[in-house]
Amino acid sequence: MTIVAHRIGPVGGMEQMLSRLIEGLLERGWEVTVVALRCELPRHPRLRWARVPGPSRPFLLMYPWFIVVGSLVTWRHRRGVLNTTGAVVLNRADVSTVHLCHHGIQAKTKVRRTSRPGVLYRLNAIGAAQLSRAAERWCYRSARTRRLVAVSRGVAEELSQHLVAPPIDVIPNGVDRETYEPNDAARARTRQELGLDPEQLVALFVGGEWKGKGLGFLLEAIGAAPEWHLIVVGRGDIARYRRGAEEVASGRVSFLGEQKDTAAYYQAADAFVLPSAYEAFPISLLEAASSGLPLLVTQVNGADELVSDGHSGWFMERDAVMIADRLSQLGSDREAMRAMGAAAREATREMSWGKVVDAYADLYRELA
């Protein structure tokens, strides 16, 4: 079979999901061809990478380039069932996995997906969004794609609502419950490395695109909840947000940048907070739940599949006062906080990567 994507590697939700899928298929005896700009998977006798030459950024340049050149590379190297990752090439595909619906983003939020402020970044975001929606209209038709796979029920609903789409399956993302699990020794070790007191209350934020994911609201909330320290993991404008953090929560925010191994930071934390404007099904949410953390999240796609309000976490708005209130409520009853984290971990019991790979393998066999 053949999988087409911009990038495959250990960092990023979509990249991680593809890595797990390909590794699982190889373990089950499949031969896999990858068409991508970058592939960071270990060498394997049944894995072949057909590299797409070209720029990796800005998106407004990379995306149309990949659509043209990636289509040619796919036409030349495809073998067996073709699974594209979103609307990325013009070839007729058997399956397209939709990690986010750009028409859904446009309908649900006015927050632009930019990594940094500035006119050029804003123009890049506007152009990228328009191109992405146009590509969805072209690719997500029965004439171009036989089957769509949404990573959550919410994404499936968006596709049905905004596009004349082919049949849609839902295969949620998974999580490695053995790696992402509560671990007291790792908790103590990571806190010592970060210079945090063993009894300090610690909130965790994981992700990029900080404006869209609501990091600004969370920093304000930490300023109003002085008993909490915040760990921020992910790529973003650290200098700008660090200045904001110093104004409202001096000394109580740790910016760690992009990390390939994040399990230790979940284990060091007491709660996971994600006040995002839009998600498809964030893997960080799955990792936090599996690690036994209470989940403080907005009602984005995928969250309703993990969060039982008041039981395994709380739904909230993108509002600093509300986030601070929930953090204070959590911190005032640590037994209840631990019980909430245990419920979150229980919610991931059936969400293994093995089941994800099996679901895709069954679909590929059906379409073959």
DOFI-52312 format. One record per residue (C-alpha): residue number from 1; residue in one letter; x, y, z. Coordinates in steps of 0.25 Angstrom, whole numbers, plus 5000, padded with zeros to 4 digits. Each point is the difference from the previous one (the first is absolute). Layout:
N
pos->NUM code->a c1->X c2->Y c3->Z
...
***
This chain:
368
pos->1 code->m c1->5000 c2->5000 c3->5000
pos->2 code->t c1->5004 c2->5015 c3->4999
pos->3 code->i c1->4998 c2->5011 c3->5010
pos->4 code->v c1->5002 c2->5015 c3->4996
pos->5 code->a c1->5003 c2->5011 c3->5010
pos->6 code->h c1->5008 c2->5012 c3->5001
pos->7 code->r c1->5008 c2->4995 c3->5012
pos->8 code->i c1->5001 c2->4987 c3->5008
pos->9 code->g c1->5008 c2->5000 c3->5013
pos->10 code->p c1->4999 c2->5001 c3->5016
pos->11 code->v c1->4996 c2->5014 c3->5002
pos->12 code->g c1->4985 c2->5005 c3->4997
pos->13 code->g c1->4987 c2->4993 c3->5001
pos->14 code->m c1->4998 c2->4996 c3->4986
pos->15 code->e c1->5015 c2->4996 c3->4998
pos->16 code->q c1->4999 c2->4991 c3->5012
pos->17 code->m c1->4987 c2->4993 c3->4996
pos->18 code->l c1->5006 c2->4997 c3->4986
pos->19 code->s c1->5013 c2->4995 c3->5006
pos->20 code->r c1->4992 c2->4990 c3->5009
pos->21 code->l c1->4991 c2->4996 c3->4988
pos->22 code->i c1->5012 c2->4997 c3->4991
pos->23 code->e c1->5008 c2->4993 c3->5011
pos->24 code->g c1->4988 c2->4991 c3->5003
pos->25 code->l c1->4997 c2->4997 c3->4986
pos->26 code->l c1->5015 c2->4996 c3->4998
pos->27 code->e c1->4999 c2->4991 c3->5013
pos->28 code->r c1->4988 c2->4993 c3->4993
pos->29 code->g c1->5007 c2->4997 c3->4987
pos->30 code->w c1->4996 c2->5011 c3->4991
pos->31 code->e c1->5009 c2->5007 c3->4990
pos->32 code->v c1->4999 c2->5015 c3->5001
pos->33 code->t c1->5004 c2->5011 c3->4991
pos->34 code->v c1->5001 c2->5014 c3->5006
pos->35 code->v c1->4999 c2->5012 c3->4991
pos->36 code->a c1->5004 c2->5012 c3->5009
pos->37 code->l c1->5009 c2->5012 c3->5001
pos->38 code->r c1->5006 c2->4994 c3->5013
pos->39 code->c c1->4999 c2->4986 c3->5006
pos->40 code->e c1->5007 c2->4998 c3->5013
pos->41 code->l c1->4997 c2->4985 c3->5001
pos->42 code->p c1->5011 c2->4990 c3->5003
pos->43 code->r c1->5004 c2->4992 c3->4988
pos->44 code->h c1->4992 c2->4987 c3->4997
pos->45 code->p c1->5001 c2->4990 c3->4989
pos->46 code->r c1->4985 c2->5002 c3->4996
pos->47 code->l c1->5000 c2->5015 c3->5001
pos->48 code->r c1->5003 c2->5009 c3->4988
pos->49 code->w c1->5001 c2->5015 c3->5001
pos->50 code->a c1->4997 c2->5008 c3->4987
pos->51 code->r c1->5005 c2->5013 c3->5004
pos->52 code->v c1->4993 c2->5013 c3->4994
pos->53 code->p c1->5011 c2->5010 c3->4998
pos->54 code->g c1->4996 c2->5015 c3->5003
pos->55 code->p c1->4999 c2->5010 c3->5011
pos->56 code->s c1->4994 c2->4997 c3->5014
pos->57 code->r c1->4995 c2->5014 c3->5003
pos->58 code->p c1->4993 c2->5009 c3->4999
pos->59 code->f c1->4988 c2->4992 c3->4999
pos->60 code->l c1->4994 c2->5010 c3->4989
pos->61 code->l c1->5012 c2->4995 c3->4991
pos->62 code->m c1->5002 c2->4986 c3->5005
pos->63 code->y c1->4985 c2->4996 c3->4999
pos->64 code->p c1->4998 c2->5003 c3->4985
pos->65 code->w c1->5014 c2->4995 c3->4997
pos->66 code->f c1->4997 c2->4987 c3->5006
pos->67 code->i c1->4986 c2->4998 c3->4994
pos->68 code->v c1->5007 c2->5001 c3->4986
pos->69 code->v c1->5013 c2->4993 c3->5002
pos->70 code->g c1->4995 c2->4990 c3->5011
pos->71 code->s c1->4989 c2->4996 c3->4990
pos->72 code->l c1->5011 c2->4997 c3->4989
pos->73 code->v c1->5008 c2->4992 c3->5010
pos->74 code->t c1->4987 c2->4993 c3->5005
pos->75 code->w c1->4997 c2->4996 c3->4986
pos->76 code->r c1->5013 c2->4994 c3->4997
pos->77 code->h c1->5003 c2->4993 c3->5013
pos->78 code->r c1->4986 c2->4996 c3->5006
pos->79 code->r c1->4997 c2->4985 c3->5003
pos->80 code->g c1->4988 c2->4994 c3->5004
pos->81 code->v c1->4989 c2->5007 c3->5008
pos->82 code->l c1->5003 c2->5015 c3->5001
pos->83 code->n c1->4997 c2->5008 c3->5013
pos->84 code->t c1->5002 c2->5015 c3->5000
pos->85 code->t c1->5001 c2->5008 c3->5012
pos->86 code->g c1->4990 c2->5011 c3->4997
pos->87 code->a c1->4999 c2->5007 c3->4987
pos->88 code->v c1->5014 c2->5000 c3->4996
pos->89 code->v c1->5001 c2->4995 c3->4986
pos->90 code->l c1->4992 c2->4999 c3->4988
pos->91 code->n c1->5000 c2->4985 c3->4997
pos->92 code->r c1->4988 c2->4992 c3->5002
pos->93 code->a c1->5001 c2->4994 c3->5014
pos->94 code->d c1->4994 c2->4987 c3->5006
pos->95 code->v c1->5000 c2->5007 c3->5014
pos->96 code->s c1->5002 c2->5014 c3->5006
pos->97 code->t c1->5002 c2->5001 c3->5015
pos->98 code->v c1->4995 c2->5014 c3->5004
pos->99 code->h c1->5007 c2->5005 c3->5012
pos->100 code->l c1->4993 c2->5014 c3->5000
pos->101 code->c c1->4989 c2->5005 c3->4991
pos->102 code->h c1->5004 c2->5014 c3->4995
pos->103 code->h c1->4985 c2->5003 c3->4997
pos->104 code->g c1->4997 c2->4997 c3->5014
pos->105 code->i c1->5011 c2->5009 c3->5005
pos->106 code->q c1->4994 c2->5011 c3->4992
pos->107 code->a c1->4986 c2->4998 c3->5005
pos->108 code->k c1->5003 c2->4998 c3->5015
pos->109 code->t c1->5011 c2->5010 c3->5003
pos->110 code->k c1->5006 c2->5013 c3->4995
pos->111 code->v c1->5013 c2->4997 c3->5006
pos->112 code->r c1->5011 c2->4999 c3->4989
pos->113 code->r c1->5010 c2->4989 c3->5001
pos->114 code->t c1->5013 c2->5008 c3->5001
pos->115 code->s c1->5013 c2->4997 c3->5007
pos->116 code->r c1->5004 c2->5014 c3->5002
pos->117 code->p c1->4994 c2->5014 c3->4999
pos->118 code->g c1->5003 c2->5009 c3->4989
pos->119 code->v c1->4995 c2->5004 c3->4986
pos->120 code->l c1->5007 c2->4989 c3->4992
pos->121 code->y c1->4996 c2->4989 c3->5010
pos->122 code->r c1->4986 c2->5005 c3->4999
pos->123 code->l c1->5000 c2->5000 c3->4985
pos->124 code->n c1->5006 c2->4986 c3->5000
pos->125 code->a c1->4989 c2->4995 c3->5009
pos->126 code->i c1->4989 c2->5007 c3->4991
pos->127 code->g c1->5005 c2->4994 c3->4987
pos->128 code->a c1->5003 c2->4986 c3->5006
pos->129 code->a c1->4986 c2->4999 c3->5005
pos->130 code->q c1->4994 c2->5004 c3->4987
pos->131 code->l c1->5009 c2->4990 c3->4992
pos->132 code->s c1->4996 c2->4989 c3->5010
pos->133 code->r c1->4985 c2->5002 c3->4999
pos->134 code->a c1->5002 c2->5000 c3->4985
pos->135 code->a c1->5008 c2->4987 c3->5000
pos->136 code->e c1->4989 c2->4994 c3->5009
pos->137 code->r c1->4989 c2->5003 c3->4990
pos->138 code->w c1->5008 c2->4994 c3->4989
pos->139 code->c c1->5006 c2->4987 c3->5008
pos->140 code->y c1->4988 c2->4997 c3->5009
pos->141 code->r c1->4991 c2->4995 c3->4989
pos->142 code->s c1->4996 c2->4986 c3->4996
pos->143 code->a c1->5006 c2->5003 c3->4986
pos->144 code->r c1->5014 c2->5002 c3->5007
pos->145 code->t c1->4999 c2->4992 c3->5013
pos->146 code->r c1->4993 c2->4987 c3->5003
pos->147 code->r c1->4999 c2->5001 c3->5015
pos->148 code->l c1->5003 c2->5011 c3->5011
pos->149 code->v c1->5005 c2->4997 c3->5014
pos->150 code->a c1->4998 c2->5010 c3->5010
pos->151 code->v c1->5008 c2->5000 c3->5013
pos->152 code->s c1->4987 c2->5003 c3->5008
pos->153 code->r c1->4985 c2->5001 c3->5000
pos->154 code->g c1->5001 c2->5015 c3->4999
pos->155 code->v c1->5009 c2->5000 c3->4988
pos->156 code->a c1->4990 c2->4990 c3->4993
pos->157 code->e c1->4989 c2->5009 c3->5003
pos->158 code->e c1->5007 c2->5012 c3->4994
pos->159 code->l c1->5003 c2->4993 c3->4987
pos->160 code->s c1->4986 c2->4996 c3->4999
pos->161 code->q c1->4995 c2->5014 c3->5003
pos->162 code->h c1->5009 c2->5008 c3->4991
pos->163 code->l c1->5004 c2->4991 c3->4988
pos->164 code->v c1->4994 c2->4990 c3->4991
pos->165 code->a c1->5008 c2->4989 c3->5005
pos->166 code->p c1->5002 c2->4985 c3->4997
pos->167 code->p c1->4997 c2->4989 c3->5011
pos->168 code->i c1->5006 c2->5004 c3->5013
pos->169 code->d c1->5006 c2->4991 c3->5011
pos->170 code->v c1->5005 c2->5005 c3->5014
pos->171 code->i c1->5013 c2->4994 c3->5005
pos->172 code->p c1->5004 c2->5008 c3->5012
pos->173 code->n c1->5015 c2->5002 c3->5004
pos->174 code->g c1->5006 c2->4991 c3->5010
pos->175 code->v c1->5010 c2->5001 c3->5011
pos->176 code->d c1->5011 c2->4991 c3->5006
pos->177 code->r c1->4995 c2->4997 c3->5014
pos->178 code->e c1->5013 c2->4994 c3->5005
pos->179 code->t c1->5008 c2->5012 c3->4997
pos->180 code->y c1->4990 c2->5010 c3->5004
pos->181 code->e c1->4997 c2->4995 c3->5014
pos->182 code->p c1->5001 c2->5006 c3->5014
pos->183 code->n c1->5014 c2->4998 c3->5005
pos->184 code->d c1->5004 c2->5006 c3->5014
pos->185 code->a c1->5015 c2->4998 c3->4997
pos->186 code->a c1->5000 c2->5007 c3->4987
pos->187 code->r c1->4991 c2->5011 c3->5006
pos->188 code->a c1->5010 c2->5002 c3->5011
pos->189 code->r c1->5012 c2->5000 c3->4991
pos->190 code->t c1->4994 c2->5010 c3->4990
pos->191 code->r c1->4996 c2->5009 c3->5011
pos->192 code->q c1->5014 c2->5000 c3->5005
pos->193 code->e c1->5006 c2->5003 c3->4986
pos->194 code->l c1->4990 c2->5012 c3->4999
pos->195 code->g c1->5003 c2->5005 c3->5014
pos->196 code->l c1->4985 c2->4998 c3->5004
pos->197 code->d c1->4996 c2->4997 c3->5015
pos->198 code->p c1->4995 c2->4985 c3->5001
pos->199 code->e c1->4986 c2->5006 c3->5006
pos->200 code->q c1->4999 c2->5011 c3->4989
pos->201 code->l c1->4987 c2->5000 c3->4992
pos->202 code->v c1->5004 c2->4999 c3->4985
pos->203 code->a c1->4992 c2->5002 c3->4988
pos->204 code->l c1->5004 c2->4996 c3->4986
pos->205 code->f c1->4998 c2->5006 c3->4987
pos->206 code->v c1->5005 c2->4992 c3->4987
pos->207 code->g c1->4998 c2->5005 c3->4986
pos->208 code->g c1->5004 c2->5010 c3->4989
pos->209 code->e c1->4992 c2->5011 c3->4994
pos->210 code->w c1->4999 c2->5007 c3->5014
pos->211 code->k c1->4990 c2->5010 c3->4996
pos->212 code->g c1->4990 c2->4990 c3->4995
pos->213 code->k c1->5002 c2->4991 c3->5011
pos->214 code->g c1->4998 c2->5011 c3->5010
pos->215 code->l c1->5013 c2->5001 c3->5008
pos->216 code->g c1->4998 c2->5015 c3->5002
pos->217 code->f c1->4987 c2->4997 c3->5008
pos->218 code->l c1->5007 c2->4989 c3->5008
pos->219 code->l c1->5012 c2->5009 c3->5004
pos->220 code->e c1->4990 c2->5010 c3->5005
pos->221 code->a c1->4993 c2->4989 c3->5008
pos->222 code->i c1->5013 c2->4996 c3->5006
pos->223 code->g c1->5002 c2->5014 c3->5004
pos->224 code->a c1->4987 c2->5000 c3->5008
pos->225 code->a c1->5003 c2->4986 c3->5006
pos->226 code->p c1->5013 c2->5002 c3->5008
pos->227 code->e c1->5001 c2->4986 c3->5005
pos->228 code->w c1->5002 c2->4994 c3->4986
pos->229 code->h c1->5013 c2->4999 c3->4991
pos->230 code->l c1->4998 c2->4999 c3->4985
pos->231 code->i c1->5009 c2->4991 c3->4991
pos->232 code->v c1->4999 c2->5004 c3->4985
pos->233 code->v c1->5005 c2->4989 c3->4990
pos->234 code->g c1->4999 c2->5003 c3->4985
pos->235 code->r c1->5005 c2->5010 c3->4989
pos->236 code->g c1->4996 c2->5014 c3->5001
pos->237 code->d c1->5004 c2->5015 c3->5002
pos->238 code->i c1->5007 c2->4997 c3->5013
pos->239 code->a c1->5006 c2->5014 c3->5001
pos->240 code->r c1->4987 c2->5007 c3->4999
pos->241 code->y c1->4992 c2->4990 c3->5009
pos->242 code->r c1->5011 c2->5000 c3->5010
pos->243 code->r c1->4999 c2->5015 c3->5001
pos->244 code->g c1->4985 c2->4999 c3->5003
pos->245 code->a c1->5002 c2->4989 c3->5010
pos->246 code->e c1->5010 c2->5009 c3->5008
pos->247 code->e c1->4989 c2->5011 c3->5001
pos->248 code->v c1->4989 c2->4991 c3->5006
pos->249 code->a c1->5007 c2->4988 c3->5006
pos->250 code->s c1->5015 c2->5003 c3->5002
pos->251 code->g c1->5008 c2->4987 c3->5002
pos->252 code->r c1->4989 c2->4991 c3->4999
pos->253 code->v c1->5000 c2->4996 c3->4985
pos->254 code->s c1->5010 c2->4991 c3->4994
pos->255 code->f c1->5002 c2->5000 c3->4985
pos->256 code->l c1->5006 c2->4987 c3->4995
pos->257 code->g c1->4999 c2->5002 c3->4985
pos->258 code->e c1->4997 c2->4988 c3->4991
pos->259 code->q c1->5003 c2->4986 c3->5006
pos->260 code->k c1->5001 c2->4987 c3->4993
pos->261 code->d c1->4998 c2->4992 c3->5013
pos->262 code->t c1->4988 c2->5006 c3->5008
pos->263 code->a c1->4996 c2->4989 c3->5010
pos->264 code->a c1->5008 c2->5005 c3->5011
pos->265 code->y c1->4993 c2->5014 c3->5000
pos->266 code->y c1->4986 c2->4994 c3->5001
pos->267 code->q c1->5005 c2->4991 c3->5012
pos->268 code->a c1->5006 c2->5013 c3->5007
pos->269 code->a c1->4986 c2->5007 c3->4998
pos->270 code->d c1->4988 c2->5001 c3->5008
pos->271 code->a c1->4990 c2->5004 c3->4990
pos->272 code->f c1->4999 c2->5002 c3->4984
pos->273 code->v c1->4995 c2->5013 c3->4995
pos->274 code->l c1->4996 c2->5003 c3->4985
pos->275 code->p c1->4991 c2->5012 c3->4998
pos->276 code->s c1->5001 c2->4998 c3->4984
pos->277 code->a c1->4991 c2->5006 c3->4990
pos->278 code->y c1->5000 c2->4988 c3->4991
pos->279 code->e c1->5005 c2->4986 c3->5000
pos->280 code->a c1->4997 c2->4987 c3->4992
pos->281 code->f c1->5004 c2->4991 c3->5011
pos->282 code->p c1->5013 c2->5004 c3->5007
pos->283 code->i c1->5010 c2->4989 c3->5003
pos->284 code->s c1->5005 c2->5009 c3->5012
pos->285 code->l c1->4986 c2->4998 c3->5006
pos->286 code->l c1->5001 c2->4985 c3->4999
pos->287 code->e c1->5014 c2->5000 c3->5006
pos->288 code->a c1->4996 c2->5008 c3->5012
pos->289 code->a c1->4988 c2->4992 c3->5002
pos->290 code->s c1->5008 c2->4987 c3->5000
pos->291 code->s c1->5010 c2->5006 c3->5009
pos->292 code->g c1->4989 c2->5002 c3->5011
pos->293 code->l c1->4998 c2->5015 c3->4999
pos->294 code->p c1->4987 c2->5007 c3->5002
pos->295 code->l c1->4996 c2->5007 c3->4987
pos->296 code->l c1->4996 c2->5015 c3->4999
pos->297 code->v c1->4996 c2->5002 c3->4985
pos->298 code->t c1->4991 c2->5007 c3->4991
pos->299 code->q c1->4989 c2->4992 c3->4993
pos->300 code->v c1->5009 c2->4997 c3->4988
pos->301 code->n c1->4999 c2->4988 c3->4991
pos->302 code->g c1->5004 c2->4987 c3->5007
pos->303 code->a c1->4999 c2->5006 c3->5014
pos->304 code->d c1->4986 c2->4995 c3->5002
pos->305 code->e c1->5006 c2->4986 c3->4997
pos->306 code->l c1->5009 c2->5001 c3->5013
pos->307 code->v c1->4994 c2->5011 c3->5009
pos->308 code->s c1->4988 c2->4997 c3->5009
pos->309 code->d c1->4997 c2->5014 c3->5006
pos->310 code->g c1->5003 c2->5000 c3->5015
pos->311 code->h c1->5005 c2->4985 c3->4999
pos->312 code->s c1->5013 c2->4999 c3->4992
pos->313 code->g c1->5001 c2->5015 c3->4998
pos->314 code->w c1->4993 c2->5013 c3->4997
pos->315 code->f c1->4995 c2->5007 c3->4987
pos->316 code->m c1->5003 c2->5015 c3->5001
pos->317 code->e c1->5000 c2->5012 c3->4991
pos->318 code->r c1->5012 c2->5008 c3->4995
pos->319 code->d c1->4999 c2->5009 c3->5012
pos->320 code->a c1->5011 c2->5002 c3->5010
pos->321 code->v c1->4991 c2->5002 c3->5012
pos->322 code->m c1->4993 c2->4987 c3->4997
pos->323 code->i c1->5013 c2->4993 c3->4998
pos->324 code->a c1->5006 c2->5006 c3->5013
pos->325 code->d c1->4987 c2->4996 c3->5008
pos->326 code->r c1->5001 c2->4985 c3->4995
pos->327 code->l c1->5015 c2->5000 c3->5004
pos->328 code->s c1->4997 c2->5005 c3->5013
pos->329 code->q c1->4989 c2->4990 c3->5002
pos->330 code->l c1->5009 c2->4989 c3->4996
pos->331 code->g c1->5011 c2->5004 c3->5009
pos->332 code->s c1->4991 c2->5001 c3->5012
pos->333 code->d c1->4997 c2->4985 c3->5000
pos->334 code->r c1->5012 c2->4992 c3->4996
pos->335 code->e c1->4992 c2->4987 c3->5003
pos->336 code->a c1->4989 c2->5004 c3->4990
pos->337 code->m c1->5011 c2->5004 c3->4990
pos->338 code->r c1->5007 c2->4986 c3->5001
pos->339 code->a c1->4986 c2->4993 c3->4998
pos->340 code->m c1->4997 c2->5009 c3->4988
pos->341 code->g c1->5014 c2->4996 c3->4994
pos->342 code->a c1->4997 c2->4986 c3->5002
pos->343 code->a c1->4987 c2->5001 c3->4993
pos->344 code->a c1->5007 c2->5007 c3->4988
pos->345 code->r c1->5009 c2->4988 c3->4999
pos->346 code->e c1->4989 c2->4990 c3->5000
pos->347 code->a c1->4994 c2->5007 c3->4989
pos->348 code->t c1->5012 c2->4997 c3->4991
pos->349 code->r c1->4999 c2->4985 c3->5003
pos->350 code->e c1->4995 c2->4996 c3->4986
pos->351 code->m c1->5008 c2->5010 c3->4992
pos->352 code->s c1->5013 c2->4993 c3->4997
pos->353 code->w c1->5008 c2->5002 c3->4987
pos->354 code->g c1->4998 c2->4985 c3->4997
pos->355 code->k c1->4985 c2->5002 c3->4999
pos->356 code->v c1->5003 c2->5012 c3->4991
pos->357 code->v c1->5009 c2->4992 c3->4991
pos->358 code->d c1->4991 c2->4988 c3->4999
pos->359 code->a c1->4988 c2->5010 c3->4996
pos->360 code->y c1->5008 c2->5006 c3->4989
pos->361 code->a c1->5006 c2->4986 c3->4995
pos->362 code->d c1->4985 c2->4995 c3->4999
pos->363 code->l c1->4996 c2->5012 c3->4992
pos->364 code->y c1->5012 c2->4998 c3->4991
pos->365 code->r c1->4996 c2->4985 c3->4997
pos->366 code->e c1->4986 c2->5004 c3->4997
pos->367 code->l c1->5004 c2->5011 c3->4990
pos->368 code->a c1->5011 c2->4991 c3->4994
***
